[in-house]
Amino acid sequence: MYNGNTISLKRVLWKVMNSAFMQDLSYEGAAELALEAIRLIGAPLSYENKVTRPLLKIIDHKASLPTNLILIRGARAFTGNDENEGQGIPMTTATDIYHQGAGCYETDTNCDLGFEVTYEVKSGVITTSFKDGYVEVAYQAIATDDDGFPLIPDNQDFILAIEYYIRYRVMESLWEAGKVADKVFNRVDQQKCWYMGAAQSDMQFSNMDHVEATMNSINRLIINSSAQRNFFKFMGKNERIKKY
């Protein structure tokens, strides 16, 4: 499980670049391969949870999203004239197939902000069903240190997964050219597969409290239809059914 601590990717890169067959690898190239590994592992705890502050200002239905965004966790709308005005309204992903091209008209149910507000994401831009206002997006991003290198979880399986993935990707072309023996390449490939699988398992839950909250959200007798309305704040609480 993940202990919450992080280390700079520089520590891993230094170790990798001093191993066999890695002498021609640059820091930039190694960092790019490390980002590939992080994205492939794709476990929730690999990333940093963030929200857009200040809020995104919607002008004519659109606003640019943060460039470091990896995954959108949710969005809520503020439709006042000021970003501090009004109460956040939960947004849902648009199902309207003409959402990108059509404006919001008075006859559209999406214009009724008390009913439903929708959004769609394309090419780093969020398109909303309302014309002007503000949006707060909860998202996941890759944290970085002061030098711009990614911060990765201080988890041994995760660290070794990145190390062996970089080595595998560099040695792949050398192996294809006959410069690396099958036995050596296959061992690196085996270690890469093992540690990437182990890292993905390790980064699903941070501790037993996290497991309990997850199980509470799954093991329910009554469907929690108000979860989104409360921004999923109470989704991990125990279900309590009153007996009359």
Backbone as CSV, one residue per row, in Angstrom:
resi,resn,N_x,N_y,N_z,CA_x,CA_y,CA_z,C_x,C_y,C_z
1,MET,0.831,-1.200,0.000,0.000,0.000,0.000,0.868,1.252,0.000
2,TYR,0.253,2.375,-0.321,0.977,3.634,-0.481,1.036,4.376,0.849
3,ASN,2.242,4.842,1.250,2.402,5.522,2.539,2.203,7.035,2.450
4,GLY,1.938,7.552,1.269,1.690,8.987,1.113,2.921,9.811,0.801
5,ASN,4.112,9.236,0.915,5.340,9.974,0.644,5.710,9.889,-0.841
6,THR,6.475,10.870,-1.289,6.925,10.891,-2.687,8.433,11.139,-2.741
7,ILE,9.032,10.746,-3.861,10.439,11.058,-4.115,10.531,11.612,-5.534
8,SER,11.620,12.319,-5.801,11.803,12.870,-7.135,12.232,11.772,-8.102
9,LEU,11.739,11.877,-9.315,12.103,10.915,-10.353,13.603,10.945,-10.632
10,LYS,14.273,12.047,-10.294,15.716,12.170,-10.531,16.497,11.031,-9.874
11,ARG,16.048,10.580,-8.705,16.750,9.502,-8.003,16.694,8.209,-8.802
12,VAL,15.553,7.946,-9.403,15.401,6.731,-10.206,16.200,6.842,-11.497
13,LEU,16.149,8.011,-12.127,16.850,8.203,-13.396,18.353,8.053,-13.227
14,TRP,18.881,8.568,-12.136,20.334,8.465,-11.895,20.738,6.999,-11.812
15,LYS,19.935,6.190,-11.127,20.242,4.768,-10.994,20.157,4.064,-12.340
16,VAL,19.125,4.367,-13.108,18.933,3.716,-14.409,20.061,4.064,-15.363
17,MET,20.420,5.332,-15.405,21.401,5.796,-16.385,22.813,5.321,-16.089
18,ASN,23.019,4.758,-14.911,24.319,4.200,-14.567,24.342,2.675,-14.670
19,SER,23.280,2.103,-15.266,23.250,0.659,-15.453,23.670,0.301,-16.874
20,ALA,23.816,-0.982,-17.140,24.317,-1.448,-18.433,23.399,-1.037,-19.573
21,PHE,24.009,-0.680,-20.711,23.331,-0.318,-21.970,22.609,1.035,-21.919
22,MET,22.736,1.778,-20.810,21.990,3.035,-20.662,22.879,4.272,-20.820
23,GLN,24.125,4.090,-21.217,25.075,5.199,-21.231,24.672,6.311,-22.215
24,ASP,23.987,5.971,-23.280,23.611,6.974,-24.282,22.250,7.611,-24.002
25,LEU,21.619,7.231,-22.911,20.289,7.744,-22.574,20.404,9.111,-21.893
26,SER,19.661,10.100,-22.373,19.659,11.430,-21.767,18.609,11.506,-20.663
27,TYR,18.748,12.516,-19.795,17.763,12.719,-18.730,16.380,12.983,-19.323
28,GLU,16.348,13.762,-20.402,15.060,14.095,-21.022,14.388,12.836,-21.579
29,GLY,15.187,11.993,-22.257,14.645,10.756,-22.804,14.175,9.809,-21.719
30,ALA,14.948,9.706,-20.644,14.572,8.837,-19.530,13.304,9.339,-18.859
31,ALA,13.189,10.661,-18.694,11.994,11.235,-18.067,10.751,10.970,-18.912
32,GLU,10.903,11.056,-20.236,9.767,10.787,-21.125,9.304,9.341,-21.011
33,LEU,10.259,8.406,-20.933,9.913,6.993,-20.777,9.294,6.735,-19.404
34,ALA,9.774,7.449,-18.388,9.198,7.300,-17.049,7.742,7.745,-17.019
35,LEU,7.422,8.824,-17.738,6.035,9.287,-17.820,5.156,8.259,-18.518
36,GLU,5.721,7.593,-19.527,4.991,6.504,-20.180,4.631,5.430,-19.160
37,ALA,5.607,5.071,-18.330,5.383,4.018,-17.331,4.309,4.430,-16.331
38,ILE,4.369,5.680,-15.871,3.390,6.170,-14.896,1.987,6.111,-15.482
39,ARG,1.855,6.523,-16.747,0.541,6.488,-17.397,0.051,5.058,-17.600
40,LEU,0.977,4.142,-17.930,0.582,2.745,-18.138,0.155,2.080,-16.831
41,ILE,0.846,2.395,-15.743,0.443,1.852,-14.440,-0.950,2.372,-14.098
42,GLY,-1.142,3.679,-14.278,-2.470,4.279,-14.234,-3.243,4.116,-12.943
43,ALA,-2.609,3.772,-11.840,-3.317,3.589,-10.584,-3.683,4.934,-9.975
44,PRO,-4.837,5.039,-9.298,-5.302,6.325,-8.778,-4.303,7.036,-7.878
45,LEU,-3.607,6.288,-7.024,-2.712,6.914,-6.062,-1.376,7.316,-6.676
46,SER,-1.198,7.064,-7.964,0.025,7.489,-8.642,0.016,8.987,-8.890
47,TYR,-1.174,9.596,-8.847,-1.331,10.993,-9.229,-1.690,11.863,-8.024
48,GLU,-1.613,13.164,-8.244,-1.954,14.143,-7.218,-3.363,14.668,-7.489
49,ASN,-4.204,14.688,-6.457,-5.552,15.226,-6.593,-5.511,16.751,-6.480
50,LYS,-6.109,17.434,-7.461,-6.086,18.891,-7.484,-7.453,19.424,-7.904
51,VAL,-7.679,20.707,-7.640,-8.869,21.400,-8.133,-8.413,22.689,-8.811
52,THR,-9.192,23.168,-9.753,-8.836,24.381,-10.486,-9.121,25.602,-9.622
53,ARG,-8.081,26.263,-9.195,-8.179,27.511,-8.440,-7.181,28.505,-9.012
54,PRO,-7.606,29.691,-9.457,-8.997,30.156,-9.460,-9.879,29.319,-10.375
55,LEU,-11.186,29.518,-10.248,-12.120,28.756,-11.064,-11.926,29.070,-12.544
56,LEU,-12.312,28.118,-13.382,-12.244,28.343,-14.825,-13.395,29.256,-15.243
57,LYS,-13.092,30.314,-15.961,-14.121,31.242,-16.410,-14.674,30.787,-17.755
58,ILE,-15.961,30.509,-17.784,-16.625,30.055,-19.001,-17.070,31.270,-19.811
59,ILE,-16.578,31.365,-21.028,-16.971,32.427,-21.954,-17.488,31.770,-23.224
60,ASP,-18.734,32.062,-23.559,-19.374,31.468,-24.745,-19.261,29.945,-24.713
61,HIS,-19.578,29.369,-23.552,-19.652,27.917,-23.339,-18.304,27.230,-23.151
62,LYS,-17.167,27.927,-23.258,-15.877,27.231,-23.271,-14.859,27.834,-22.299
63,ALA,-13.905,26.987,-21.894,-12.754,27.412,-21.105,-11.636,26.400,-21.302
64,SER,-10.393,26.866,-21.186,-9.237,25.972,-21.321,-8.996,25.227,-20.018
65,LEU,-8.636,23.956,-20.130,-8.342,23.122,-18.969,-6.856,23.212,-18.621
66,PRO,-6.471,22.876,-17.383,-5.051,22.882,-17.005,-4.231,21.959,-17.896
67,THR,-3.018,22.367,-18.209,-2.175,21.574,-19.108,-1.642,20.315,-18.443
68,ASN,-1.615,20.272,-17.099,-1.084,19.096,-16.399,-2.176,18.086,-16.061
69,LEU,-3.365,18.268,-16.606,-4.492,17.388,-16.298,-4.271,15.995,-16.885
70,ILE,-4.470,14.976,-16.054,-4.387,13.583,-16.492,-5.777,12.972,-16.574
71,LEU,-6.590,13.216,-15.548,-7.910,12.605,-15.462,-8.855,13.537,-14.723
72,ILE,-10.041,13.758,-15.282,-11.058,14.573,-14.613,-11.836,13.692,-13.639
73,ARG,-11.902,14.119,-12.370,-12.650,13.385,-11.362,-14.089,13.866,-11.279
74,GLY,-14.309,15.129,-11.600,-15.656,15.685,-11.535,-15.611,17.177,-11.807
75,ALA,-16.791,17.762,-11.984,-16.878,19.205,-12.247,-18.159,19.745,-11.645
76,ARG,-18.101,21.009,-11.210,-19.300,21.683,-10.731,-19.326,23.114,-11.248
77,ALA,-20.536,23.625,-11.448,-20.721,24.929,-12.085,-21.117,25.992,-11.080
78,PHE,-20.606,27.204,-11.306,-21.012,28.396,-10.571,-21.462,29.399,-11.629
79,THR,-22.723,29.746,-11.628,-23.273,30.515,-12.743,-23.550,31.970,-12.411
80,GLY,-22.979,32.468,-11.313,-23.133,33.880,-10.988,-22.175,34.738,-11.792
81,ASN,-22.236,36.042,-11.554,-21.340,36.970,-12.250,-19.960,37.011,-11.629
82,ASP,-19.825,36.428,-10.454,-18.544,36.403,-9.745,-18.258,34.967,-9.344
83,GLU,-16.962,34.598,-9.329,-16.623,33.203,-9.034,-16.937,32.808,-7.598
84,ASN,-17.141,33.789,-6.725,-17.484,33.489,-5.343,-18.994,33.514,-5.101
85,GLU,-19.747,33.725,-6.160,-21.193,33.806,-6.062,-21.842,32.457,-6.264
86,GLY,-22.934,32.224,-5.527,-23.765,31.056,-5.789,-23.215,29.763,-5.226
87,GLN,-24.046,28.739,-5.313,-23.693,27.407,-4.817,-23.297,26.515,-5.985
88,GLY,-22.302,25.664,-5.765,-21.855,24.785,-6.826,-22.935,23.802,-7.253
89,ILE,-23.104,23.656,-8.559,-24.098,22.738,-9.114,-23.356,21.558,-9.750
90,PRO,-23.645,20.321,-9.334,-22.960,19.167,-9.925,-23.197,19.104,-11.434
91,MET,-22.150,18.785,-12.174,-22.257,18.660,-13.620,-22.136,17.195,-14.023
92,THR,-22.753,16.847,-15.134,-22.645,15.493,-15.674,-22.089,15.568,-17.094
93,THR,-21.519,14.467,-17.544,-21.006,14.409,-18.910,-22.163,14.480,-19.900
94,ALA,-21.997,15.275,-20.936,-23.066,15.487,-21.909,-23.353,14.216,-22.700
95,THR,-24.633,13.962,-22.930,-25.053,12.865,-23.804,-25.608,13.395,-25.125
96,ASP,-25.771,14.710,-25.208,-26.274,15.347,-26.425,-25.226,15.207,-27.528
97,ILE,-25.571,14.555,-28.625,-24.588,14.332,-29.695,-24.236,15.628,-30.424
98,TYR,-25.022,16.709,-30.211,-24.736,18.001,-30.840,-24.199,19.005,-29.817
99,HIS,-23.707,18.491,-28.704,-23.270,19.368,-27.613,-22.162,20.320,-28.042
100,GLN,-21.216,19.855,-28.849,-20.092,20.698,-29.267,-20.517,21.799,-30.243
101,GLY,-21.537,21.539,-31.029,-21.890,22.497,-32.072,-23.038,23.406,-31.741
102,ALA,-23.952,22.977,-30.892,-25.157,23.755,-30.627,-24.988,24.621,-29.399
103,GLY,-25.568,25.817,-29.454,-25.588,26.691,-28.295,-26.704,26.261,-27.351
104,CYS,-26.790,26.946,-26.237,-27.827,26.635,-25.258,-28.965,27.629,-25.438
105,TYR,-30.123,27.128,-25.779,-31.261,28.008,-26.046,-32.284,27.882,-24.925
106,GLU,-33.194,28.820,-24.892,-34.156,28.867,-23.801,-35.032,27.619,-23.744
107,THR,-35.187,26.950,-24.867,-36.030,25.755,-24.900,-35.276,24.500,-24.469
108,ASP,-33.961,24.609,-24.305,-33.164,23.442,-23.900,-33.289,23.206,-22.401
109,THR,-33.480,21.926,-22.013,-33.556,21.623,-20.577,-32.229,21.887,-19.888
110,ASN,-31.135,21.840,-20.626,-29.829,22.109,-20.020,-29.691,23.551,-19.556
111,CYS,-30.518,24.450,-20.080,-30.446,25.840,-19.659,-31.040,26.033,-18.276
112,ASP,-31.877,25.098,-17.855,-32.462,25.169,-16.526,-31.409,24.677,-15.532
113,LEU,-30.657,25.595,-14.941,-29.508,25.226,-14.126,-29.914,24.481,-12.857
114,GLY,-31.156,24.607,-12.472,-31.609,23.852,-11.322,-31.885,22.396,-11.663
115,PHE,-31.922,22.079,-12.954,-32.259,20.716,-13.397,-31.000,19.906,-13.685
116,GLU,-30.198,20.355,-14.630,-28.988,19.620,-14.984,-28.048,20.519,-15.771
117,VAL,-26.771,20.414,-15.472,-25.744,21.141,-16.210,-24.757,20.104,-16.734
118,THR,-24.414,20.200,-18.014,-23.562,19.185,-18.624,-22.294,19.800,-19.192
119,TYR,-21.327,18.926,-19.467,-20.072,19.383,-20.060,-19.491,18.287,-20.944
120,GLU,-18.591,18.711,-21.797,-17.864,17.795,-22.673,-16.439,18.316,-22.787
121,VAL,-15.487,17.406,-22.922,-14.073,17.785,-22.992,-13.490,17.324,-24.311
122,LYS,-12.770,18.229,-24.980,-12.111,17.889,-26.230,-10.945,18.844,-26.456
123,SER,-9.782,18.287,-26.785,-8.590,19.075,-27.137,-8.235,20.099,-26.069
124,GLY,-8.311,19.700,-24.806,-7.911,20.578,-23.717,-8.889,21.691,-23.411
125,VAL,-10.123,21.585,-23.927,-11.138,22.618,-23.714,-12.392,21.963,-23.149
126,ILE,-12.986,22.579,-22.128,-14.251,22.108,-21.597,-15.373,22.938,-22.197
127,THR,-16.399,22.274,-22.716,-17.562,22.933,-23.297,-18.760,22.658,-22.409
128,THR,-19.414,23.720,-21.938,-20.518,23.579,-20.985,-21.857,23.896,-21.636
129,SER,-22.928,23.461,-20.992,-24.268,23.701,-21.517,-24.769,25.106,-21.193
130,PHE,-24.053,25.841,-20.337,-24.424,27.234,-20.069,-23.383,28.152,-20.711
131,LYS,-23.818,29.350,-21.074,-22.967,30.220,-21.889,-21.853,30.885,-21.099
132,ASP,-22.169,31.450,-19.946,-21.187,32.192,-19.161,-21.291,31.802,-17.695
133,GLY,-20.172,31.817,-17.023,-20.140,31.480,-15.606,-18.771,30.957,-15.225
134,TYR,-18.745,30.076,-14.238,-17.481,29.522,-13.747,-17.627,28.025,-13.503
135,VAL,-16.515,27.322,-13.643,-16.493,25.875,-13.402,-15.297,25.535,-12.532
136,GLU,-15.529,24.669,-11.565,-14.438,24.111,-10.756,-14.293,22.646,-11.132
137,VAL,-13.099,22.278,-11.557,-12.836,20.909,-11.994,-11.921,20.233,-10.983
138,ALA,-12.337,19.077,-10.490,-11.474,18.232,-9.666,-10.784,17.254,-10.603
139,TYR,-9.461,17.216,-10.530,-8.731,16.390,-11.493,-7.474,15.796,-10.867
140,GLN,-6.886,14.875,-11.598,-5.631,14.268,-11.177,-4.512,14.720,-12.106
141,ALA,-3.350,14.967,-11.506,-2.193,15.440,-12.265,-0.942,14.763,-11.727
142,ILE,0.129,14.866,-12.488,1.427,14.360,-12.038,2.145,15.486,-11.313
143,ALA,2.435,15.283,-10.037,3.142,16.297,-9.254,4.593,16.384,-9.707
144,THR,5.194,17.566,-9.572,6.589,17.772,-9.984,7.382,18.452,-8.869
145,ASP,8.712,18.283,-8.920,9.577,18.953,-7.947,9.971,20.333,-8.466
146,ASP,10.875,20.999,-7.772,11.268,22.369,-8.142,11.972,22.432,-9.498
147,ASP,12.550,21.322,-9.933,13.241,21.279,-11.225,12.349,20.781,-12.360
148,GLY,11.074,20.528,-12.043,10.144,20.079,-13.075,10.102,18.579,-13.283
149,PHE,10.856,17.815,-12.491,10.819,16.360,-12.606,9.624,15.821,-11.823
150,PRO,8.950,14.794,-12.349,7.792,14.239,-11.644,8.153,13.708,-10.264
151,LEU,7.230,13.873,-9.331,7.329,13.237,-8.022,6.560,11.929,-8.101
152,ILE,7.195,10.857,-7.695,6.565,9.544,-7.779,6.372,8.981,-6.377
153,PRO,5.429,8.058,-6.185,5.203,7.467,-4.867,6.452,6.770,-4.333
154,ASP,6.691,6.934,-3.043,7.822,6.278,-2.389,7.426,4.841,-2.058
155,ASN,7.255,4.068,-3.116,6.843,2.669,-3.019,7.827,1.846,-3.840
156,GLN,8.420,0.832,-3.238,9.507,0.116,-3.886,9.074,-0.560,-5.182
157,ASP,7.880,-1.135,-5.200,7.396,-1.761,-6.435,7.230,-0.725,-7.541
158,PHE,6.716,0.451,-7.186,6.512,1.509,-8.168,7.848,2.002,-8.724
159,ILE,8.814,2.187,-7.837,10.145,2.652,-8.251,10.799,1.654,-9.208
160,LEU,10.746,0.364,-8.849,11.353,-0.659,-9.697,10.585,-0.829,-11.012
161,ALA,9.274,-0.604,-10.982,8.488,-0.685,-12.213,8.961,0.357,-13.218
162,ILE,9.190,1.573,-12.758,9.671,2.635,-13.648,11.084,2.324,-14.124
163,GLU,11.932,1.858,-13.199,13.315,1.537,-13.560,13.369,0.477,-14.653
164,TYR,12.636,-0.614,-14.474,12.689,-1.701,-15.454,11.955,-1.350,-16.740
165,TYR,10.948,-0.492,-16.656,10.273,-0.078,-17.888,11.221,0.739,-18.759
166,ILE,11.980,1.653,-18.153,12.944,2.456,-18.927,14.004,1.560,-19.544
167,ARG,14.521,0.651,-18.744,15.550,-0.254,-19.254,15.009,-1.118,-20.403
168,TYR,13.774,-1.590,-20.238,13.158,-2.412,-21.283,13.008,-1.631,-22.587
169,ARG,12.519,-0.399,-22.506,12.268,0.389,-23.714,13.563,0.739,-24.435
170,VAL,14.632,1.008,-23.679,15.918,1.324,-24.306,16.543,0.072,-24.918
171,MET,16.467,-1.032,-24.192,17.095,-2.268,-24.659,16.312,-2.938,-25.789
172,GLU,15.059,-2.553,-25.962,14.232,-3.166,-27.002,14.836,-2.977,-28.393
173,SER,15.243,-1.750,-28.705,15.825,-1.496,-30.029,17.200,-2.151,-30.151
174,LEU,17.950,-2.199,-29.045,19.251,-2.859,-29.071,19.098,-4.360,-29.278
175,TRP,18.079,-4.931,-28.650,17.808,-6.373,-28.813,17.398,-6.680,-30.256
176,GLU,16.559,-5.802,-30.834,16.145,-6.003,-32.217,17.323,-5.914,-33.178
177,ALA,18.340,-5.124,-32.809,19.536,-4.993,-33.641,20.565,-6.071,-33.346
178,GLY,20.242,-6.986,-32.420,21.151,-8.079,-32.094,22.288,-7.689,-31.178
179,LYS,22.168,-6.545,-30.477,23.233,-6.076,-29.597,23.032,-6.471,-28.140
180,VAL,21.860,-7.061,-27.847,21.567,-7.534,-26.488,21.131,-8.988,-26.584
181,ALA,21.685,-9.825,-25.727,21.362,-11.264,-25.745,19.910,-11.491,-25.322
182,ASP,19.306,-12.532,-25.876,17.919,-12.867,-25.545,17.727,-13.056,-24.041
183,LYS,18.659,-13.723,-23.411,18.546,-14.022,-21.986,18.487,-12.734,-21.165
184,VAL,19.300,-11.779,-21.503,19.338,-10.507,-20.764,18.052,-9.720,-20.999
185,PHE,17.642,-9.634,-22.261,16.444,-8.861,-22.587,15.190,-9.492,-21.972
186,ASN,15.088,-10.813,-22.023,13.922,-11.494,-21.474,13.819,-11.325,-19.964
187,ARG,14.983,-11.291,-19.291,14.953,-11.077,-17.840,14.441,-9.686,-17.508
188,VAL,14.911,-8.677,-18.243,14.444,-7.304,-18.006,12.949,-7.203,-18.295
189,ASP,12.505,-7.857,-19.363,11.085,-7.857,-19.710,10.259,-8.512,-18.600
190,GLN,10.740,-9.609,-18.065,10.040,-10.315,-16.993,9.929,-9.446,-15.739
191,GLN,11.041,-8.798,-15.367,11.043,-7.932,-14.197,10.114,-6.733,-14.391
192,LYS,10.122,-6.187,-15.613,9.232,-5.063,-15.926,7.771,-5.440,-15.739
193,CYS,7.379,-6.576,-16.285,5.985,-7.026,-16.180,5.600,-7.293,-14.727
194,TRP,6.515,-7.903,-13.987,6.230,-8.235,-12.585,6.024,-6.973,-11.753
195,TYR,6.953,-6.042,-11.841,6.879,-4.862,-10.976,5.790,-3.891,-11.398
196,MET,5.468,-3.821,-12.682,4.375,-2.943,-13.100,3.040,-3.477,-12.593
197,GLY,2.867,-4.797,-12.606,1.663,-5.384,-12.032,1.589,-5.185,-10.530
198,ALA,2.729,-5.360,-9.847,2.771,-5.178,-8.400,2.512,-3.721,-8.023
199,ALA,3.073,-2.797,-8.809,2.867,-1.368,-8.537,1.404,-0.986,-8.696
200,GLN,0.762,-1.526,-9.721,-0.652,-1.223,-9.938,-1.497,-1.718,-8.768
201,SER,-1.175,-2.888,-8.244,-1.907,-3.417,-7.088,-1.642,-2.580,-5.841
202,ASP,-0.386,-2.200,-5.621,-0.021,-1.423,-4.432,-0.697,-0.065,-4.393
203,MET,-0.926,0.530,-5.582,-1.389,1.912,-5.640,-2.900,2.046,-5.749
204,GLN,-3.641,0.968,-5.483,-5.105,1.048,-5.497,-5.650,1.579,-4.173
205,PHE,-5.036,1.185,-3.066,-5.520,1.587,-1.746,-4.354,2.098,-0.905
206,SER,-4.616,3.151,-0.120,-3.559,3.719,0.716,-3.450,3.003,2.059
207,ASN,-4.578,2.551,2.615,-4.573,1.853,3.899,-5.924,1.163,4.088
208,MET,-6.122,0.543,5.254,-7.359,-0.191,5.499,-8.558,0.745,5.623
209,ASP,-8.340,1.978,6.069,-9.438,2.951,6.112,-9.949,3.250,4.707
210,HIS,-9.020,3.312,3.746,-9.393,3.527,2.350,-10.202,2.331,1.835
211,VAL,-9.785,1.120,2.208,-10.522,-0.080,1.816,-11.929,-0.049,2.392
212,GLU,-12.043,0.343,3.671,-13.353,0.391,4.324,-14.292,1.376,3.636
213,ALA,-13.768,2.571,3.298,-14.591,3.563,2.617,-15.051,3.063,1.257
214,THR,-14.159,2.375,0.547,-14.520,1.823,-0.768,-15.590,0.750,-0.645
215,MET,-15.426,-0.134,0.324,-16.415,-1.197,0.512,-17.766,-0.627,0.930
216,ASN,-17.762,0.441,1.738,-19.021,1.076,2.141,-19.768,1.637,0.931
217,SER,-19.014,2.116,-0.055,-19.663,2.690,-1.238,-20.223,1.613,-2.163
218,ILE,-19.730,0.376,-2.014,-20.177,-0.727,-2.881,-21.272,-1.563,-2.220
219,ASN,-21.042,-1.932,-0.956,-21.971,-2.822,-0.253,-23.134,-2.032,0.326
220,ARG,-24.148,-1.812,-0.465,-25.309,-1.031,-0.041,-26.600,-1.769,-0.424
221,LEU,-27.603,-1.653,0.440,-28.920,-2.215,0.132,-29.740,-1.256,-0.713
222,ILE,-29.564,0.040,-0.463,-30.305,1.077,-1.179,-29.338,1.849,-2.060
223,ILE,-29.696,2.048,-3.313,-28.837,2.784,-4.241,-28.657,4.215,-3.747
224,ASN,-27.416,4.658,-3.715,-27.108,6.016,-3.250,-27.286,6.999,-4.408
225,SER,-28.531,7.412,-4.638,-28.837,8.272,-5.782,-28.468,9.729,-5.539
226,SER,-28.106,10.082,-4.305,-27.756,11.476,-3.994,-26.259,11.712,-3.937
227,ALA,-25.450,10.704,-4.312,-23.994,10.824,-4.170,-23.435,12.003,-4.955
228,GLN,-23.843,12.142,-6.214,-23.298,13.232,-7.019,-23.771,14.583,-6.521
229,ARG,-25.029,14.652,-6.060,-25.573,15.916,-5.565,-24.766,16.442,-4.382
230,ASN,-24.212,15.523,-3.589,-23.370,15.898,-2.445,-21.887,15.861,-2.782
231,PHE,-21.570,15.803,-4.084,-20.194,15.750,-4.574,-19.446,14.537,-4.015
232,PHE,-20.164,13.424,-3.805,-19.609,12.146,-3.352,-18.973,12.230,-1.963
233,LYS,-19.347,13.278,-1.215,-18.737,13.511,0.098,-19.045,12.388,1.086
234,PHE,-20.261,11.825,1.013,-20.675,10.815,1.994,-20.760,9.418,1.392
235,MET,-20.192,9.234,0.215,-20.308,7.950,-0.473,-19.636,6.824,0.307
236,GLY,-18.571,7.121,1.065,-17.849,6.087,1.796,-18.341,5.864,3.213
237,LYS,-19.446,6.526,3.595,-19.981,6.347,4.936,-20.783,5.054,5.026
238,ASN,-20.887,4.516,6.257,-21.708,3.327,6.470,-23.166,3.621,6.160
239,GLU,-23.842,2.682,5.526,-25.272,2.815,5.281,-26.027,2.523,6.581
240,ARG,-26.890,3.439,6.944,-27.688,3.260,8.170,-29.159,3.291,7.798
241,ILE,-29.845,2.207,8.052,-31.254,2.088,7.711,-32.069,2.132,8.999
242,LYS,-33.001,3.073,9.073,-33.842,3.214,10.263,-34.953,2.175,10.255
243,LYS,-35.217,1.583,11.408,-36.303,0.636,11.547,-37.469,1.317,12.232
244,TYR,-38.628,1.215,11.623,-39.817,1.852,12.194,-40.754,0.798,12.771
